[in-house]
Amino acid sequence: MQKIPSVDLQLFLSNKAEQKEQFVNQIGTAFSTIGFVALKGHFLSDALVTELYQEIQNFFNLPQEIKSKYEVEGIGGQRGYTSFGKESAKGKKEGDLKEFWHFGQYVDNYEELSEILKKVLIPNILVEELPNFNRVGKEVYQQLEKTAKYVLRALALYLEIDEIYFDEFIHNGNSILRPIHYPPIHTEPKGAVRAAAHGDINLITLLMGAQGKGLQVQNLEGNWIDAIAQDDELMINVGDMLSRLTNNQLKSTIHQVVNPPKELWGTSRYSIPFFMHPVPTMNLTCLDNCVSDENPKQFEDITAGDYLTERLIELGLIKA
């Protein structure tokens, strides 16, 4: 496969059974092969997208001393600001050439959460200088979470399990909206790229900002192909948690963000992934109907919370 397939969520949301089935087969086939799709027909309006990009540029243009006051030690970067070069891909000693912000889950009745959820659903950090940044971030988070819910419902049907199988696990899940700024490059990077080759940790990722070259996906032949979305599309990929759950029937594909050609070093790049995470108690044991003599079980049993902790340690965001 040399190109990322494009699918339309409106087919799944229609009242026509044949259109819904068409979408299920399209996205299931794509995720079983390349692990990526470009999705149109989602719940984000053009106006909201435009407003978000303006607000994240406003934030990353703030003086460093202001941004740094929103970098909180001891929470593994799960909320607020993470400064340039702090995160690295698994197995890489060089930090990625990026800075980013984390919006987390919005819980209405925090006091009613279980103690396990209270530990991971850290309240969001508000930027005093930019009240619209906080508001727009919340709106985008909730629209992407809604989009992801329906994508997972389609995948449940593809996997021949209950359509709402994932609903209980993603309600109050530890999902993250991450606006990323890749600053201009001023000197030749020594072994570092904007985002080194990696697989995502979570169930699925919905990415805004893949409209230009930079994001690359490794296909089954091991070749890197450009993943470029149209203006009205999100790029969506399978994460390692979903790959484990489905015994690698759905593929968590290695991807990277490469440095631009030298003539474009003086430009910033912005991208905004939404990492759909389940509640930490979700069991990632391979689904029975994804295990067979032809495809024996490939992964040890683990919960989503324990798996996330393992990976954050590997990324250098928390200490063992």
C-alpha positions as CSV (number, residue, x, y, z in Angstrom):
1,M,0.0,0.0,0.0
2,Q,1.5,3.3,-1.1
3,K,-1.3,5.7,-0.1
4,I,-3.3,6.3,3.0
5,P,-7.0,5.4,2.3
6,S,-9.7,8.0,2.8
7,V,-13.0,7.2,4.5
8,D,-16.1,9.3,5.4
9,L,-17.7,9.0,8.9
10,Q,-21.0,10.2,7.6
11,L,-21.5,6.8,5.9
12,F,-21.4,5.2,9.4
13,L,-23.7,7.8,10.9
14,S,-26.3,7.4,8.1
15,N,-29.5,5.4,8.6
16,K,-28.7,3.2,5.7
17,A,-27.4,-0.3,6.7
18,E,-25.4,-0.7,3.5
19,Q,-23.5,2.6,4.0
20,K,-22.7,1.8,7.6
21,E,-21.4,-1.6,6.5
22,Q,-19.3,0.0,3.8
23,F,-17.6,2.3,6.3
24,V,-17.0,-0.6,8.7
25,N,-15.3,-2.7,6.0
26,Q,-13.3,0.3,4.7
27,I,-11.8,1.3,8.0
28,G,-11.4,-2.2,9.2
29,T,-9.5,-3.2,6.1
30,A,-7.3,-0.1,6.3
31,F,-6.5,-0.7,10.0
32,S,-5.7,-4.4,9.3
33,T,-3.1,-3.4,6.6
34,I,-1.6,0.0,6.9
35,G,-3.0,1.0,10.3
36,F,-3.9,4.6,9.1
37,V,-6.9,6.3,7.5
38,A,-7.8,9.8,6.5
39,L,-11.2,10.6,7.9
40,K,-13.7,13.2,6.7
41,G,-17.2,13.8,8.0
42,H,-16.0,14.2,11.6
43,F,-17.5,16.6,14.2
44,L,-15.0,19.5,14.0
45,S,-16.2,22.6,12.3
46,D,-13.9,24.7,10.1
47,A,-14.4,27.7,12.4
48,L,-13.4,25.7,15.5
49,V,-10.3,24.4,13.8
50,T,-9.2,27.9,12.7
51,E,-9.8,29.2,16.2
52,L,-7.7,26.4,17.8
53,Y,-4.7,27.0,15.5
54,Q,-4.8,30.7,16.4
55,E,-5.0,30.0,20.1
56,I,-2.1,27.5,20.1
57,Q,0.1,29.9,18.2
58,N,-0.8,32.5,20.8
59,F,0.3,30.1,23.5
60,F,3.6,29.0,21.9
61,N,4.5,32.6,21.1
62,L,4.4,33.5,24.8
63,P,7.7,34.2,26.4
64,Q,9.5,31.1,27.6
65,E,9.3,32.2,31.3
66,I,5.5,32.3,31.0
67,K,5.2,29.0,29.3
68,S,7.6,27.4,31.8
69,K,5.4,28.3,34.8
70,Y,2.8,25.8,33.3
71,E,5.3,22.9,33.3
72,V,4.4,20.9,36.4
73,E,7.0,18.4,37.8
74,G,5.9,15.0,39.0
75,I,2.9,14.3,36.7
76,G,4.8,12.9,33.7
77,G,3.8,15.7,31.5
78,Q,0.2,14.5,31.6
79,R,-1.2,18.1,31.9
80,G,0.0,21.5,30.9
81,Y,3.3,22.4,29.1
82,T,6.3,20.2,28.2
83,S,9.3,22.1,27.1
84,F,11.4,21.7,23.9
85,G,13.4,18.5,23.6
86,K,12.2,16.8,26.8
87,E,10.4,13.9,25.2
88,S,12.2,11.2,23.2
89,A,10.9,8.2,21.3
90,K,11.4,4.7,22.7
91,G,15.1,3.7,22.3
92,K,16.2,7.2,21.3
93,K,18.6,9.3,23.5
94,E,18.0,12.5,21.5
95,G,15.0,14.5,22.5
96,D,12.4,15.3,19.8
97,L,12.5,18.8,18.3
98,K,9.2,19.9,19.8
99,E,7.3,21.5,22.6
100,F,3.7,20.7,23.5
101,W,0.7,21.2,25.7
102,H,-1.7,18.6,27.2
103,F,-5.4,19.0,27.6
104,G,-6.9,16.1,29.5
105,Q,-10.3,14.7,30.3
106,Y,-13.1,17.0,31.5
107,V,-15.0,15.4,34.4
108,D,-18.2,17.0,35.6
109,N,-18.4,15.1,39.0
110,Y,-14.8,14.6,40.0
111,E,-15.7,13.7,43.6
112,E,-17.8,10.7,42.3
113,L,-14.8,9.1,40.5
114,S,-13.2,6.0,41.8
115,E,-9.8,6.5,43.6
116,I,-8.0,4.9,40.6
117,L,-9.5,7.4,38.2
118,K,-8.8,10.3,40.6
119,K,-5.1,9.5,40.4
120,V,-4.9,9.7,36.6
121,L,-7.6,12.2,35.7
122,I,-5.6,15.2,36.9
123,P,-7.5,18.5,36.6
124,N,-6.7,20.6,33.6
125,I,-4.3,23.5,33.9
126,L,-5.7,26.9,32.9
127,V,-3.6,29.5,31.1
128,E,-4.3,32.8,32.9
129,E,-3.0,34.9,30.0
130,L,-5.2,33.2,27.3
131,P,-8.8,32.5,28.5
132,N,-9.9,31.5,24.9
133,F,-7.1,28.9,24.7
134,N,-8.7,27.1,27.6
135,R,-12.2,27.3,26.1
136,V,-11.3,26.3,22.6
137,G,-9.1,23.4,23.8
138,K,-12.1,22.0,25.7
139,E,-14.4,22.3,22.8
140,V,-12.0,20.5,20.4
141,Y,-11.2,17.8,23.0
142,Q,-14.9,16.9,23.3
143,Q,-15.6,16.9,19.5
144,L,-12.6,14.7,18.9
145,E,-13.6,12.4,21.7
146,K,-17.1,12.1,20.1
147,T,-15.6,11.3,16.7
148,A,-13.3,8.7,18.3
149,K,-16.3,7.0,20.0
150,Y,-18.0,6.4,16.6
151,V,-14.8,5.2,15.0
152,L,-14.4,2.6,17.8
153,R,-18.0,1.5,17.4
154,A,-17.3,0.8,13.7
155,L,-14.2,-1.2,14.7
156,A,-16.1,-3.2,17.2
157,L,-18.5,-4.2,14.4
158,Y,-15.5,-5.1,12.2
159,L,-14.1,-7.3,15.0
160,E,-17.6,-8.9,15.4
161,I,-18.1,-7.8,19.0
162,D,-20.8,-5.6,20.5
163,E,-21.0,-2.2,18.8
164,I,-20.8,-0.4,22.1
165,Y,-18.1,-2.6,23.5
166,F,-15.6,0.3,23.9
167,D,-18.1,2.9,25.3
168,E,-17.7,1.9,28.9
169,F,-14.0,1.9,28.7
170,I,-13.6,5.4,27.1
171,H,-16.1,7.2,29.3
172,N,-13.9,9.2,31.6
173,G,-10.9,7.7,29.9
174,N,-7.5,9.3,30.3
175,S,-7.5,10.7,26.7
176,I,-5.1,13.6,25.8
177,L,-5.3,16.4,23.3
178,R,-1.8,17.5,22.5
179,P,-1.1,20.7,20.5
180,I,2.5,20.4,19.3
181,H,4.8,23.1,18.1
182,Y,7.9,22.1,16.0
183,P,9.9,25.4,16.1
184,P,12.1,26.6,13.3
185,I,15.4,24.7,13.0
186,H,18.4,27.0,13.2
187,T,21.4,24.6,13.2
188,E,21.9,21.1,11.8
189,P,20.3,18.7,14.3
190,K,22.6,16.0,15.6
191,G,20.6,12.8,15.2
192,A,17.3,14.4,16.2
193,V,14.1,14.8,14.2
194,R,10.8,16.5,14.9
195,A,9.3,13.2,16.1
196,A,11.4,10.0,15.9
197,A,9.9,6.8,14.6
198,H,7.4,5.4,17.1
199,G,4.1,3.7,17.7
200,D,1.4,5.3,19.7
201,I,0.5,3.9,23.1
202,N,-3.2,4.4,23.2
203,L,-6.3,2.9,21.4
204,I,-6.5,5.2,18.5
205,T,-5.0,8.6,17.6
206,L,-6.9,11.4,15.7
207,L,-4.5,13.9,14.2
208,M,-5.1,17.4,13.1
209,G,-2.4,19.2,11.1
210,A,-1.3,16.5,8.6
211,Q,-2.1,18.6,5.6
212,G,1.5,19.1,4.5
213,K,4.5,16.8,4.1
214,G,6.3,15.7,7.3
215,L,4.3,12.8,8.7
216,Q,5.5,9.5,7.3
217,V,4.1,6.0,7.8
218,Q,6.0,2.7,7.4
219,N,4.0,0.3,5.3
220,L,4.1,-3.5,5.5
221,E,7.0,-3.7,3.1
222,G,9.0,-1.4,5.4
223,N,8.9,1.6,3.1
224,W,8.2,5.1,4.4
225,I,5.2,6.8,2.7
226,D,3.9,10.3,3.1
227,A,0.7,10.6,5.1
228,I,-1.0,13.8,3.9
229,A,-4.7,14.6,4.7
230,Q,-7.0,16.9,2.8
231,D,-8.1,20.1,4.4
232,D,-11.3,18.6,5.8
233,E,-9.7,15.3,7.0
234,L,-8.2,14.0,10.2
235,M,-5.5,11.3,10.1
236,I,-6.4,8.4,12.3
237,N,-4.2,5.5,13.4
238,V,-4.2,2.4,15.6
239,G,-2.3,2.6,18.8
240,D,-0.5,-0.2,20.7
241,M,-3.3,-0.8,23.2
242,L,-5.8,-1.6,20.4
243,S,-3.2,-3.7,18.6
244,R,-2.7,-5.8,21.8
245,L,-6.4,-6.1,22.4
246,T,-6.9,-7.4,18.8
247,N,-3.8,-9.7,18.9
248,N,-2.3,-7.5,16.1
249,Q,-5.3,-7.9,13.8
250,L,-5.5,-4.1,13.8
251,K,-2.0,-2.7,13.2
252,S,-0.2,-0.1,15.2
253,T,2.0,1.3,12.5
254,I,5.4,2.9,13.1
255,H,5.4,6.6,12.0
256,Q,7.6,9.6,12.3
257,V,7.7,13.4,11.6
258,V,10.8,14.2,9.6
259,N,12.7,17.4,9.4
260,P,11.7,19.7,6.5
261,P,14.0,20.4,3.6
262,K,16.7,22.9,4.5
263,E,15.0,25.8,2.7
264,L,12.1,25.4,5.1
265,W,14.0,25.1,8.3
266,G,13.0,28.7,9.3
267,T,9.3,27.7,9.5
268,S,7.3,26.3,12.4
269,R,5.0,23.3,12.1
270,Y,1.9,22.7,14.3
271,S,0.1,19.4,14.7
272,I,-2.6,18.4,17.1
273,P,-3.1,14.7,18.0
274,F,-5.9,13.5,20.2
275,F,-4.8,10.3,21.9
276,M,-7.9,8.2,22.8
277,H,-7.1,6.3,26.0
278,P,-9.4,4.0,28.0
279,V,-9.8,4.0,31.8
280,P,-6.7,2.5,33.4
281,T,-8.6,-0.6,34.6
282,M,-9.4,-1.8,31.0
283,N,-8.1,-5.3,30.5
284,L,-6.0,-5.5,27.3
285,T,-6.0,-9.3,27.2
286,C,-6.4,-10.4,23.6
287,L,-10.0,-10.8,22.5
288,D,-10.9,-14.5,22.2
289,N,-12.1,-14.1,18.6
290,C,-8.7,-12.6,17.6
291,V,-6.8,-15.6,18.7
292,S,-6.6,-18.8,16.6
293,D,-4.3,-21.6,15.5
294,E,-3.3,-19.4,12.5
295,N,-2.8,-16.3,14.8
296,P,-1.7,-17.5,18.2
297,K,-1.7,-15.1,21.2
298,Q,1.2,-12.6,20.8
299,F,0.9,-10.5,24.0
300,E,0.9,-10.9,27.7
301,D,-2.1,-9.9,29.7
302,I,-1.9,-6.3,31.1
303,T,-4.3,-3.5,32.1
304,A,-4.3,-0.2,30.2
305,G,-3.0,1.7,33.2
306,D,0.0,-0.6,33.8
307,Y,0.8,-0.5,30.1
308,L,0.7,3.3,30.0
309,T,3.1,3.5,33.0
310,E,5.6,1.1,31.3
311,R,5.6,3.3,28.2
312,L,5.9,6.6,30.0
313,I,9.0,5.3,31.7
314,E,10.4,4.2,28.4
315,L,9.7,7.7,27.0
316,G,11.6,9.3,29.9
317,L,8.5,11.2,31.1
318,I,8.3,9.5,34.5
319,K,10.9,7.6,36.5
320,A,10.6,3.9,37.4
